[in-house]
């Protein structure tokens, strides 16, 4: 039997998953524009699962079934083959299948009982998409119309699980009149492209963090959203934690006096197997950065939301423990426009991983946020401030836990398991799959109300851009070895040149 026939025969006989995976990896090795995807095809899915079980590395559940390096390569290839995917209609909406302002929410082909509801399509069927789908299902005024993934098998599996349509291409989404909004859950390097497609076709967009990998893509997204009169939201589910709202009100009321320090600590753990499980992870092209861009950007968004805009940053980055292109360890000093100073510390190689922590210190008071809890708060004197009085009353009466208040004085932090769990908006410092589910529910609900009742978005495109800009400026500073202002032209090319893997350090640890 010839080689070609043997290949056909093995497929027909449905050989083991491992052998199928190996065959796909050989066939789909990236070429051309996809050649830079690091770690592609290093490990079969069963092998990944075995390593995770043996070592207890706390890797994401999707690692055993979602080699996104393969998917990214397929995506790049499909764009070259498919003219509709390659020629994006970024203009005024001209072109076949395009919907302008008047077309948004037209409900062509809307099913009975779906009138007055927002129809969603989810693009990308990875781990994070499950949080979006769950959130959509939990909102009475929303429904899931279908899903799309570059892996047709994965899209069909997800569609069958939730009883919805599996789109064969993005063009099929734009042709579906039931779809008013899309959730973009692809690898980071595809966020900008897919968001621009959706916005140009008159769809509202909720895109996972980071909003995009370049400020140019961010600005294009903002422009298209304005041109087509649609909403653009960026996932930063931590903003919706009640404790964050409490902290914001306390700061704005002057309860802390003048802010002098605003520090962010995101010392996470991600194993080498986590990065190897998807060829897009840990690459500049598809991940856009490491500890800061992928994980730390959540904390950056909160820091800017609470402390206000940053004026200047000075960063240092290194790759000390992982075999990846991007940084696994980063520290930066920030100067805020208010004059306050801050420290940003982020990592993905810090065992065992620690909960996210934001410390806000003023000349009249201080508070500490750990995950979605206020674990410390103290004030100079008994304040005559309505927000502080409310805060203290809740804590003293024991009702504060429901709103994220743990104590108004020193405490040991959350009880065992307090920072994780499905009913929180925090978590994920050891395992990306351990984030709470409520944050996405709140955020999707915010978008639905914005579409139906023009409610303002808590995290819109402008807010998402601020976080991306600060991350890029820190990378630029690390590359230049000097402070960088958060104004003027950004030089992202410096990142890849300066933040390179220290393989000597990695070999000694892995």
C-alpha positions as CSV (number, residue, x, y, z in Angstrom):
1,X,0.0,0.0,0.0
2,X,1.4,3.4,-1.0
3,X,2.0,6.2,1.3
4,X,-1.0,8.2,0.1
5,X,-3.3,5.2,0.4
6,X,-2.0,4.4,3.8
7,X,-2.7,7.9,5.0
8,X,-6.3,7.6,3.8
9,X,-6.6,4.2,5.3
10,X,-5.5,5.3,8.7
11,X,-8.0,8.2,8.7
12,X,-10.8,5.8,7.7
13,X,-9.9,3.4,10.5
14,X,-9.8,6.3,13.0
15,X,-6.5,5.5,14.5
16,X,-5.5,6.8,17.9
17,X,-5.8,10.5,18.8
18,X,-2.1,10.8,19.3
19,X,-1.2,9.6,15.8
20,X,-3.8,11.8,14.2
21,X,-2.4,14.8,16.1
22,X,1.1,14.1,15.0
23,X,0.0,13.8,11.4
24,X,-1.8,17.1,11.6
25,X,1.2,18.8,13.1
26,X,3.4,17.6,10.4
27,X,1.0,18.8,7.7
28,X,0.3,22.1,9.3
29,X,3.7,23.3,10.2
30,X,3.6,27.0,9.7
31,X,5.2,28.6,6.7
32,X,5.6,32.2,5.6
33,X,3.8,34.6,7.9
34,X,3.1,31.8,10.4
35,X,6.7,30.7,10.7
36,X,7.3,32.7,13.8
37,X,4.9,30.7,15.9
38,X,7.1,29.2,18.7
39,X,6.7,25.8,20.1
40,X,4.6,24.6,17.3
41,X,3.9,20.9,17.3
42,X,6.2,20.1,20.2
43,X,3.9,17.8,22.1
44,X,0.9,15.7,21.3
45,X,-2.3,16.2,23.2
46,X,-2.1,13.0,25.2
47,X,1.5,13.8,26.1
48,X,0.4,17.2,27.3
49,X,-2.2,15.6,29.5
50,X,0.3,13.1,30.9
51,X,2.7,15.8,31.9
52,X,0.0,17.9,33.6
53,X,-1.2,14.9,35.6
54,X,2.3,13.8,36.6
55,X,3.7,17.2,37.5
56,X,0.5,18.9,38.8
57,X,1.6,22.0,37.0
58,X,-1.7,23.7,37.3
59,X,-2.0,24.3,33.6
60,X,-5.2,25.4,31.9
61,X,-7.8,22.7,31.2
62,X,-7.8,23.5,27.5
63,X,-4.2,22.5,27.1
64,X,-5.2,18.9,26.6
65,X,-7.5,19.6,23.7
66,X,-6.6,23.0,22.2
67,X,-3.1,23.3,20.5
68,X,-3.7,26.9,19.5
69,X,-0.4,27.0,17.6
70,X,-1.9,24.7,15.1
71,X,-5.1,26.8,15.0
72,X,-3.2,30.0,14.4
73,X,-1.3,28.4,11.6
74,X,-4.5,27.2,10.1
75,X,-6.0,30.6,10.4
76,X,-3.1,32.2,8.6
77,X,-3.3,29.6,5.8
78,X,-7.1,30.0,5.5
79,X,-6.6,33.7,5.1
80,X,-4.3,33.2,2.2
81,X,-6.7,30.7,0.5
82,X,-9.9,32.5,1.2
83,X,-10.3,35.8,-0.5
84,X,-13.1,36.8,1.8
85,X,-11.0,36.3,4.8
86,X,-8.0,38.0,3.3
87,X,-9.7,41.1,1.9
88,X,-11.2,42.7,5.0
89,X,-13.9,45.3,4.3
90,X,-12.7,47.9,6.7
91,X,-14.3,50.8,4.9
92,X,-17.8,52.3,5.2
93,X,-19.5,48.9,5.1
94,X,-19.6,48.6,1.3
95,X,-19.5,45.2,0.0
96,X,-21.5,42.0,0.0
97,X,-22.8,40.9,3.4
98,X,-21.8,44.2,5.1
99,X,-24.2,45.9,7.5
100,X,-24.0,49.6,8.3
101,X,-25.7,51.5,11.1
102,X,-29.1,50.8,9.9
103,X,-28.5,47.1,9.5
104,X,-27.4,46.4,13.1
105,X,-29.9,44.3,14.9
106,X,-32.2,44.0,11.9
107,X,-33.1,40.6,13.1
108,X,-33.4,39.1,9.6
109,X,-34.4,35.6,10.0
110,X,-34.9,36.1,13.7
111,X,-36.6,33.1,15.4
112,X,-39.9,33.5,17.3
113,X,-39.3,34.5,20.9
114,X,-36.0,36.2,20.1
115,X,-37.3,39.6,19.3
116,X,-36.0,42.3,21.6
117,X,-33.0,40.1,22.5
118,X,-29.3,40.5,21.6
119,X,-28.0,37.6,19.5
120,X,-24.4,36.7,20.0
121,X,-21.8,34.8,18.0
122,X,-18.6,33.6,19.8
123,X,-15.4,33.6,17.7
124,X,-12.8,31.2,19.1
125,X,-13.8,28.2,21.1
126,X,-11.0,28.0,23.6
127,X,-11.2,27.9,27.4
128,X,-12.2,31.5,27.8
129,X,-15.1,31.1,25.4
130,X,-16.9,28.9,27.9
131,X,-17.1,31.9,30.3
132,X,-18.7,34.0,27.5
133,X,-21.2,31.3,26.5
134,X,-22.2,30.8,30.1
135,X,-22.7,34.5,30.6
136,X,-24.8,34.8,27.5
137,X,-26.9,31.9,28.6
138,X,-27.4,33.5,32.0
139,X,-28.9,36.8,30.6
140,X,-32.6,36.8,29.7
141,X,-32.2,39.4,27.0
142,X,-29.4,37.6,25.2
143,X,-29.0,34.3,23.3
144,X,-26.3,32.5,21.5
145,X,-26.7,32.2,17.8
146,X,-23.6,30.3,16.9
147,X,-19.9,29.7,17.3
148,X,-16.9,29.9,15.0
149,X,-13.4,28.5,15.3
150,X,-10.6,27.9,12.8
151,X,-10.8,24.2,13.8
152,X,-14.1,23.1,12.2
153,X,-14.1,20.0,14.5
154,X,-13.8,22.1,17.6
155,X,-16.5,24.5,16.4
156,X,-18.9,21.6,15.7
157,X,-18.2,20.1,19.0
158,X,-18.8,23.3,20.9
159,X,-21.9,24.0,18.8
160,X,-23.3,20.6,19.5
161,X,-22.7,21.0,23.2
162,X,-24.8,24.2,23.3
163,X,-27.3,23.4,20.6
164,X,-26.3,26.2,18.2
165,X,-24.9,26.7,14.7
166,X,-21.3,26.1,13.9
167,X,-20.2,28.7,11.3
168,X,-17.8,27.5,8.6
169,X,-16.2,31.0,8.1
170,X,-16.4,34.5,9.5
171,X,-18.4,35.5,6.4
172,X,-21.2,33.2,7.5
173,X,-21.4,35.1,10.7
174,X,-21.8,38.4,8.9
175,X,-24.5,36.9,6.7
176,X,-26.5,35.7,9.8
177,X,-29.1,38.4,10.6
178,X,-29.6,36.9,14.0
179,X,-26.1,38.0,15.1
180,X,-26.1,41.5,16.7
181,X,-22.9,41.2,18.7
182,X,-19.8,39.0,18.8
183,X,-17.5,37.9,21.6
184,X,-13.9,37.6,20.3
185,X,-12.1,34.8,22.2
186,X,-9.2,34.1,19.8
187,X,-5.5,34.3,20.6
188,X,-4.4,37.8,21.3
189,X,-2.7,38.3,18.0
190,X,-6.0,37.9,16.1
191,X,-8.1,40.3,18.3
192,X,-7.6,43.4,16.2
193,X,-8.3,41.7,12.9
194,X,-11.5,39.9,14.0
195,X,-12.8,43.0,15.9
196,X,-12.3,45.2,12.8
197,X,-14.2,42.7,10.7
198,X,-17.1,42.6,13.1
199,X,-17.2,46.4,13.5
200,X,-17.0,46.9,9.8
201,X,-20.0,44.7,9.4
202,X,-22.0,46.6,11.9
203,X,-21.8,44.2,14.9
204,X,-21.2,45.2,18.5
205,X,-18.0,43.7,19.9
206,X,-16.9,42.4,23.2
207,X,-13.2,41.5,22.8
208,X,-11.0,39.6,25.3
209,X,-8.0,41.3,26.7
210,X,-5.8,42.7,25.4
211,X,-7.9,44.8,23.1
212,X,-5.2,44.4,20.4
213,X,-1.4,44.2,20.3
214,X,-0.7,47.6,18.7
215,X,-2.1,51.1,19.3
216,X,-2.7,51.3,15.6
217,X,-5.2,48.4,15.8
218,X,-6.8,49.9,18.9
219,X,-7.3,53.2,17.1
220,X,-8.7,51.4,14.0
221,X,-11.2,49.6,16.2
222,X,-12.3,52.8,17.9
223,X,-12.7,54.5,14.5
224,X,-14.8,51.7,13.1
225,X,-17.0,51.5,16.1
226,X,-17.7,55.2,15.8
227,X,-18.3,55.1,12.1
228,X,-20.8,52.3,12.3
229,X,-22.5,53.4,15.5
230,X,-21.8,50.2,17.4
231,X,-20.6,49.4,20.9
232,X,-17.0,48.2,21.6
233,X,-16.3,46.6,24.9
234,X,-13.1,45.1,26.2
235,X,-13.1,42.3,28.8
236,X,-11.8,43.4,32.1
237,X,-14.1,41.5,34.4
238,X,-12.3,42.5,37.5
239,X,-13.8,46.0,37.3
240,X,-17.2,44.5,38.1
241,X,-16.1,43.2,41.6
242,X,-18.1,45.1,44.3
243,X,-14.8,45.7,46.2
244,X,-13.4,47.5,43.2
245,X,-16.4,49.8,43.2
246,X,-16.0,50.4,46.9
247,X,-12.3,51.2,46.5
248,X,-13.1,53.6,43.6
249,X,-15.7,55.5,45.7
250,X,-13.4,55.8,48.7
251,X,-10.6,57.2,46.5
252,X,-12.9,59.6,44.7
253,X,-14.3,60.8,47.9
254,X,-10.9,61.8,49.3
255,X,-11.0,59.2,52.1
256,X,-7.3,58.4,51.5
257,X,-6.3,62.0,51.2
258,X,-3.6,62.6,48.6
259,X,-2.6,59.4,46.9
260,X,1.1,58.8,47.2
261,X,1.6,55.2,46.3
262,X,-0.3,52.8,43.9
263,X,1.4,49.4,43.6
264,X,0.4,46.3,41.6
265,X,1.7,42.8,42.3
266,X,0.8,40.0,39.9
267,X,3.1,37.2,40.7
268,X,1.6,34.2,38.9
269,X,2.7,30.7,38.0
270,X,2.6,29.3,34.5
271,X,4.5,26.1,33.7
272,X,6.6,25.4,30.7
273,X,4.0,22.9,29.6
274,X,1.4,25.7,29.6
275,X,3.4,27.6,27.0
276,X,4.3,24.5,25.0
277,X,0.7,23.4,24.8
278,X,-0.1,26.2,22.4
279,X,2.3,27.5,19.8
280,X,0.9,31.0,20.1
281,X,1.6,31.3,23.8
282,X,4.8,33.1,24.7
283,X,5.3,34.7,21.3
284,X,5.5,38.3,20.3
285,X,3.5,37.8,17.2
286,X,0.4,36.1,18.7
287,X,0.7,36.8,22.5
288,X,2.1,40.3,22.3
289,X,4.1,39.8,25.4
290,X,4.4,37.6,28.5
291,X,3.7,38.2,32.1
292,X,2.5,41.8,31.6
293,X,0.6,41.7,28.4
294,X,-1.1,38.3,28.9
295,X,-1.7,38.2,32.7
296,X,-0.7,41.6,34.1
297,X,-2.9,43.7,31.8
298,X,-5.9,42.9,34.1
299,X,-4.1,44.5,37.0
300,X,-2.9,47.4,34.8
301,X,-6.5,48.2,33.9
302,X,-7.5,48.2,37.6
303,X,-4.5,50.3,38.6
304,X,-5.3,53.0,36.0
305,X,-9.0,52.9,36.9
306,X,-8.3,53.5,40.6
307,X,-5.1,55.6,40.6
308,X,-5.7,57.6,37.4
309,X,-3.6,58.0,34.3
310,X,0.1,57.3,34.3
311,X,2.5,59.9,33.0
312,X,5.8,58.0,32.8
313,X,7.1,54.4,33.3
314,X,10.5,52.8,33.7
315,X,10.6,49.1,33.2
316,X,12.9,46.1,33.3
317,X,12.0,42.8,31.8
318,X,13.7,39.4,31.6
319,X,13.1,35.8,30.6
320,X,14.6,33.9,33.5
321,X,12.8,30.5,33.8
322,X,10.8,29.7,30.7
323,X,11.8,28.8,27.1
324,X,9.7,31.6,25.5
325,X,10.2,34.6,23.3
326,X,8.6,37.0,25.8
327,X,9.3,38.0,29.4
328,X,8.4,35.8,32.3
329,X,9.5,38.4,34.9
330,X,9.0,42.2,34.9
331,X,9.3,45.1,37.2
332,X,8.5,48.7,36.5
333,X,8.2,52.1,38.3
334,X,5.2,54.3,37.3
335,X,4.7,58.0,37.9
336,X,1.0,59.0,37.8
337,X,-0.3,62.3,36.6
338,X,-1.4,63.0,40.2
339,X,2.2,62.8,41.3
340,X,1.8,59.4,43.0
341,X,4.5,56.8,42.5
342,X,3.9,53.1,41.9
343,X,5.5,49.8,41.4
344,X,4.3,47.1,38.9
345,X,5.6,43.6,39.5
346,X,4.5,40.8,37.2
347,X,5.7,37.3,36.6
348,X,4.6,33.9,35.4
349,X,7.4,31.7,36.8
350,X,6.8,32.4,40.4
351,X,6.0,29.2,42.3
352,X,3.3,28.6,43.6
353,X,1.7,31.8,42.3
354,X,0.1,34.5,44.5
355,X,-3.2,36.3,44.4
356,X,-3.3,39.6,42.6
357,X,-2.7,42.5,45.0
358,X,-3.1,46.3,44.6
359,X,-2.0,48.6,47.4
360,X,-3.3,52.2,47.4
361,X,-1.7,54.4,50.0
362,X,-2.6,58.1,50.8
363,X,-1.5,60.6,53.4
364,X,-4.8,60.0,55.3
365,X,-5.6,56.4,54.6
366,X,-4.7,53.2,52.8
367,X,-6.5,50.1,51.5
368,X,-5.4,46.9,49.9
369,X,-7.3,44.9,47.3
370,X,-6.4,41.2,47.1
371,X,-8.2,39.5,44.2
372,X,-11.8,40.6,44.6
373,X,-11.6,41.5,48.3
374,X,-10.6,44.5,50.3
375,X,-8.3,42.8,52.8
376,X,-7.1,46.0,54.6
377,X,-8.3,49.5,55.1
378,X,-7.3,52.1,57.6
379,X,-8.1,55.8,58.0
380,X,-6.3,58.6,59.9
381,X,-9.4,59.4,62.1
382,X,-13.0,58.6,62.2
383,X,-14.1,60.3,59.0
384,X,-17.2,62.2,58.3
385,X,-17.5,60.8,54.8
386,X,-20.6,59.0,53.7
387,X,-18.6,56.4,51.6
388,X,-16.3,55.7,54.5
389,X,-19.2,55.5,57.0
390,X,-21.0,53.0,54.7
391,X,-17.8,51.0,54.3
392,X,-17.2,50.8,58.1
393,X,-20.8,50.0,58.9
394,X,-20.8,47.1,56.4
395,X,-17.6,45.7,57.8
396,X,-18.6,46.0,61.4
397,X,-22.0,44.5,61.0
398,X,-20.6,41.6,59.1
399,X,-22.5,42.3,55.9
400,X,-19.5,43.5,54.0
401,X,-18.4,40.1,52.8
402,X,-21.3,40.2,50.3
403,X,-19.8,43.3,48.8
404,X,-16.2,42.3,49.0
405,X,-15.3,43.9,52.3
406,X,-13.3,41.7,54.6
407,X,-11.9,44.0,57.2
408,X,-11.3,47.7,57.9
409,X,-8.0,46.9,59.7
410,X,-5.1,44.5,59.4
411,X,-6.1,41.0,58.4
412,X,-4.5,37.8,57.2
413,X,-6.1,37.8,53.8
414,X,-8.9,35.6,52.4
415,X,-9.6,32.4,54.1
416,X,-8.6,29.2,52.4
417,X,-10.1,29.1,48.9
418,X,-11.5,32.6,49.3
419,X,-9.8,34.0,46.3
420,X,-10.8,31.3,43.8
421,X,-14.1,29.8,42.8
422,X,-16.7,30.0,40.2
423,X,-18.7,32.6,42.1
424,X,-16.0,35.3,42.2
425,X,-14.5,37.6,39.6
426,X,-10.9,36.9,40.7
427,X,-8.6,33.9,40.7
428,X,-6.3,32.4,38.1
429,X,-2.9,33.1,39.7
430,X,-2.0,29.4,39.6
431,X,-4.4,28.1,36.9
432,X,-5.9,30.2,34.1
433,X,-9.0,28.1,34.2
434,X,-9.7,28.9,37.9
435,X,-11.0,32.4,37.3
436,X,-14.5,33.2,38.6
437,X,-17.5,33.2,36.3
438,X,-19.4,36.2,37.7
439,X,-17.2,38.9,36.1
440,X,-18.0,37.8,32.6
441,X,-21.7,37.6,33.5
442,X,-21.6,41.2,34.7
443,X,-19.6,42.4,31.7
444,X,-21.8,40.7,29.0
445,X,-24.8,42.0,30.8
446,X,-23.4,45.5,30.7
447,X,-23.0,45.2,26.9
448,X,-26.5,43.9,26.5
449,X,-27.9,46.8,28.4
450,X,-25.7,49.2,26.4
451,X,-27.1,47.8,23.2
452,X,-30.8,47.8,24.2
453,X,-30.9,50.8,26.5
454,X,-27.8,52.8,25.6
455,X,-26.3,52.2,29.1
456,X,-22.6,53.3,29.2
457,X,-20.0,50.6,29.1
458,X,-17.8,50.3,32.2
459,X,-14.9,49.2,30.1
460,X,-15.2,50.5,26.5
461,X,-12.6,50.7,23.8
462,X,-11.0,53.9,25.1
463,X,-10.4,52.2,28.5
464,X,-9.1,49.1,26.9
465,X,-6.6,51.2,24.8
466,X,-5.2,52.8,28.0
467,X,-4.2,49.5,29.4
468,X,-2.6,48.4,26.1
469,X,-0.7,51.7,25.9
470,X,0.8,51.4,29.4
471,X,1.9,47.8,28.7
472,X,3.6,48.8,25.4
473,X,5.3,51.8,27.1
474,X,6.7,49.6,29.8
475,X,8.0,47.2,27.1
476,X,9.5,50.1,25.2
477,X,11.2,51.4,28.4
478,X,12.6,48.0,29.1
479,X,14.0,47.9,25.6
480,X,15.5,51.3,25.7
481,X,16.7,51.1,29.2
482,X,15.3,54.5,30.1
483,X,12.0,56.1,31.2
484,X,9.3,56.5,28.6
485,X,6.4,59.0,28.7
486,X,2.9,57.8,27.9
487,X,2.6,60.3,25.1
488,X,4.0,60.4,21.6
489,X,4.9,57.6,19.2
490,X,5.2,54.0,20.5
491,X,8.1,51.8,19.4
492,X,6.9,48.2,19.8
493,X,9.8,46.9,17.7
494,X,12.1,47.5,20.7
495,X,10.3,44.9,22.6
496,X,11.4,41.9,20.6
497,X,15.0,43.2,20.4
498,X,15.5,43.8,24.0
499,X,13.4,41.2,25.9
500,X,14.9,38.0,24.7
501,X,15.0,34.6,26.4
502,X,17.8,33.9,28.8
503,X,18.2,30.3,27.9
504,X,21.1,29.8,30.3
505,X,18.7,30.5,33.2
506,X,16.0,28.4,31.7
507,X,18.1,25.3,31.2
508,X,19.1,25.2,34.9
509,X,15.5,25.0,36.0
510,X,13.7,22.9,33.4
